[in-house]
């Protein structure tokens, strides 16, 4: 790396992440700090390692080619006490609907209802309102139904870098058919 003022650039990246209300792309931070994107990425990874090694309440998270400064999950109870709001969690129906969308996207409302066995108007409305899902287009065919998929906010909400970080669906199977006794 040929960054002339390495420590200052790393500190500038840290400052940008601290003040940003949304995740920042490497390209944006590289442009602002006037360094090459590859150098910025190397410094961000180094900075993330610095945060991992030291005790403290903050960490850097990479999600969908963006970076954000976040609090460590183990300090969530303290943050919740500071920002105590009622009704901030998702209902079981919303979580089930979101899981189906995450694993089967893009997917239509009718397909979700076939899997869940109940109407999903309310959960979909909640998930859209919270920006955890979005319309990804329309399926070809009669009625051209809306296709739903997850958003960047979904990745942030669950602390995922990308969809490949989702646990394997097999981990959630209650009973494995191969394990059944005759």
C-alpha positions as a Python dict, from the first residue, in 0.01 Angstrom:
ca = {
    (1, 'X'): (0, 0, 0),
    (2, 'X'): (135, 340, -96),
    (3, 'X'): (-86, 563, 117),
    (4, 'X'): (132, 856, 221),
    (5, 'X'): (-46, 932, 548),
    (6, 'X'): (-168, 586, 643),
    (7, 'X'): (-265, 660, 1005),
    (8, 'X'): (-439, 985, 911),
    (9, 'X'): (-632, 815, 630),
    (10, 'X'): (-738, 533, 860),
    (11, 'X'): (-850, 789, 1119),
    (12, 'X'): (-1042, 978, 849),
    (13, 'X'): (-1221, 657, 746),
    (14, 'X'): (-1308, 594, 1112),
    (15, 'X'): (-1445, 949, 1144),
    (16, 'X'): (-1658, 905, 831),
    (17, 'X'): (-1806, 581, 965),
    (18, 'X'): (-1872, 742, 1303),
    (19, 'X'): (-2073, 1033, 1163),
    (20, 'X'): (-2255, 848, 883),
    (21, 'X'): (-2615, 756, 958),
    (22, 'X'): (-2613, 498, 678),
    (23, 'X'): (-2356, 242, 562),
    (24, 'X'): (-2090, 389, 331),
    (25, 'X'): (-1945, 225, 21),
    (26, 'X'): (-1571, 178, -9),
    (27, 'X'): (-1580, 386, -327),
    (28, 'X'): (-1744, 680, -147),
    (29, 'X'): (-1492, 671, 137),
    (30, 'X'): (-1200, 633, -107),
    (31, 'X'): (-1320, 936, -303),
    (32, 'X'): (-1360, 1150, 10),
    (33, 'X'): (-1021, 1050, 157),
    (34, 'X'): (-857, 1074, -187),
    (35, 'X'): (-709, 723, -186),
    (36, 'X'): (-745, 424, -415),
    (37, 'X'): (-1048, 201, -339),
    (38, 'X'): (-822, -103, -283),
    (39, 'X'): (-617, 97, -30),
    (40, 'X'): (-934, 219, 142),
    (41, 'X'): (-1062, -139, 166),
    (42, 'X'): (-732, -258, 313),
    (43, 'X'): (-741, 22, 572),
    (44, 'X'): (-1106, -55, 657),
    (45, 'X'): (-1025, -422, 713),
    (46, 'X'): (-730, -320, 930),
    (47, 'X'): (-953, -81, 1126),
    (48, 'X'): (-1216, -354, 1169),
    (49, 'X'): (-942, -580, 1307),
    (50, 'X'): (-838, -304, 1548),
    (51, 'X'): (-1196, -286, 1679),
    (52, 'X'): (-1216, -667, 1711),
    (53, 'X'): (-896, -687, 1914),
    (54, 'X'): (-975, -413, 2163),
    (55, 'X'): (-1241, -428, 2430),
    (56, 'X'): (-1517, -181, 2369),
    (57, 'X'): (-1874, -132, 2266),
    (58, 'X'): (-1820, -69, 1895),
    (59, 'X'): (-1728, -271, 1588),
    (60, 'X'): (-1714, -223, 1212),
    (61, 'X'): (-1948, -427, 997),
    (62, 'X'): (-1926, -495, 625),
    (63, 'X'): (-2260, -561, 455),
    (64, 'X'): (-2336, -576, 83),
    (65, 'X'): (-2016, -390, -18),
    (66, 'X'): (-2075, -116, 241),
    (67, 'X'): (-1927, -47, 585),
    (68, 'X'): (-2087, 81, 903),
    (69, 'X'): (-1984, 143, 1263),
    (70, 'X'): (-2217, -45, 1497),
    (71, 'X'): (-2251, -136, 1860),
    (72, 'X'): (-2155, -486, 1968),
    (73, 'X'): (-2456, -716, 2011),
    (74, 'X'): (-2372, -793, 2375),
    (75, 'X'): (-2444, -429, 2462),
    (76, 'X'): (-2791, -432, 2304),
    (77, 'X'): (-2971, -439, 2644),
    (78, 'X'): (-2810, -106, 2736),
    (79, 'X'): (-2899, 51, 2402),
    (80, 'X'): (-3256, -79, 2438),
    (81, 'X'): (-3285, 89, 2778),
    (82, 'X'): (-3167, 416, 2627),
    (83, 'X'): (-3410, 396, 2334),
    (84, 'X'): (-3691, 202, 2496),
    (85, 'X'): (-3985, 189, 2258),
    (86, 'X'): (-4282, -39, 2264),
    (87, 'X'): (-4351, -261, 1966),
    (88, 'X'): (-4006, -252, 1807),
    (89, 'X'): (-3990, -630, 1755),
    (90, 'X'): (-4143, -827, 1473),
    (91, 'X'): (-4443, -1053, 1521),
    (92, 'X'): (-4403, -1427, 1473),
    (93, 'X'): (-4605, -1400, 1150),
    (94, 'X'): (-4373, -1126, 1021),
    (95, 'X'): (-4061, -1327, 1111),
    (96, 'X'): (-4198, -1640, 940),
    (97, 'X'): (-4291, -1439, 630),
    (98, 'X'): (-3951, -1270, 626),
    (99, 'X'): (-3772, -1606, 654),
    (100, 'X'): (-3969, -1743, 359),
    (101, 'X'): (-3885, -1437, 150),
    (102, 'X'): (-3517, -1447, 250),
    (103, 'X'): (-3474, -1810, 148),
    (104, 'X'): (-3704, -1821, -157),
    (105, 'X'): (-3665, -1476, -312),
    (106, 'X'): (-3786, -1349, -545),
    (107, 'X'): (-4125, -1479, -438),
    (108, 'X'): (-4489, -1373, -478),
    (109, 'X'): (-4743, -1316, -200),
    (110, 'X'): (-4946, -1616, -323),
    (111, 'X'): (-4641, -1843, -302),
    (112, 'X'): (-4573, -1721, 54),
    (113, 'X'): (-4936, -1789, 149),
    (114, 'X'): (-4913, -2143, 6),
    (115, 'X'): (-4608, -2210, 224),
    (116, 'X'): (-4748, -2048, 542),
    (117, 'X'): (-5105, -2167, 487),
    (118, 'X'): (-5251, -1827, 586),
    (119, 'X'): (-5292, -1479, 440),
    (120, 'X'): (-4980, -1261, 464),
    (121, 'X'): (-5117, -914, 387),
    (122, 'X'): (-5039, -777, 732),
    (123, 'X'): (-4688, -924, 769),
    (124, 'X'): (-4592, -807, 420),
    (125, 'X'): (-4724, -459, 498),
    (126, 'X'): (-4517, -449, 819),
    (127, 'X'): (-4203, -574, 644),
    (128, 'X'): (-4242, -320, 363),
    (129, 'X'): (-4301, -42, 618),
    (130, 'X'): (-3980, -136, 801),
    (131, 'X'): (-3793, -162, 472),
    (132, 'X'): (-3688, -522, 539),
    (133, 'X'): (-3839, -632, 206),
    (134, 'X'): (-3910, -457, -122),
    (135, 'X'): (-4071, -519, -456),
    (136, 'X'): (-3814, -676, -689),
    (137, 'X'): (-4025, -677, -1003),
    (138, 'X'): (-4320, -870, -1141),
    (139, 'X'): (-4355, -1235, -1241),
    (140, 'X'): (-4448, -1301, -1602),
    (141, 'X'): (-4791, -1456, -1636),
    (142, 'X'): (-5153, -1389, -1543),
    (143, 'X'): (-5195, -1081, -1325),
    (144, 'X'): (-4816, -1019, -1323),
    (145, 'X'): (-4788, -1062, -943),
    (146, 'X'): (-4533, -861, -744),
    (147, 'X'): (-4209, -1039, -656),
    (148, 'X'): (-4066, -967, -310),
    (149, 'X'): (-3708, -984, -188),
    (150, 'X'): (-3500, -862, 104),
    (151, 'X'): (-3324, -524, 133),
    (152, 'X'): (-2994, -388, 260),
    (153, 'X'): (-3180, -299, 581),
    (154, 'X'): (-3262, -671, 620),
    (155, 'X'): (-2890, -752, 605),
    (156, 'X'): (-2812, -478, 858),
    (157, 'X'): (-3098, -581, 1090),
    (158, 'X'): (-2968, -938, 1110),
    (159, 'X'): (-2596, -853, 1090),
    (160, 'X'): (-2536, -1033, 760),
    (161, 'X'): (-2269, -945, 504),
    (162, 'X'): (-2483, -1090, 225),
    (163, 'X'): (-2749, -1359, 173),
    (164, 'X'): (-2488, -1634, 163),
    (165, 'X'): (-2442, -1569, 538),
    (166, 'X'): (-2793, -1703, 607),
    (167, 'X'): (-2774, -2031, 798),
    (168, 'X'): (-2847, -2337, 584),
    (169, 'X'): (-3219, -2406, 569),
    (170, 'X'): (-3152, -2763, 678),
    (171, 'X'): (-3049, -2629, 1021),
    (172, 'X'): (-3414, -2542, 1083),
    (173, 'X'): (-3572, -2874, 991),
    (174, 'X'): (-3743, -3020, 1295),
    (175, 'X'): (-3723, -3374, 1166),
    (176, 'X'): (-3496, -3519, 902),
    (177, 'X'): (-3679, -3784, 700),
    (178, 'X'): (-3362, -3993, 658),
    (179, 'X'): (-3333, -4024, 1038),
    (180, 'X'): (-3681, -4174, 1081),
    (181, 'X'): (-3703, -4529, 1212),
    (182, 'X'): (-3907, -4781, 1004),
}
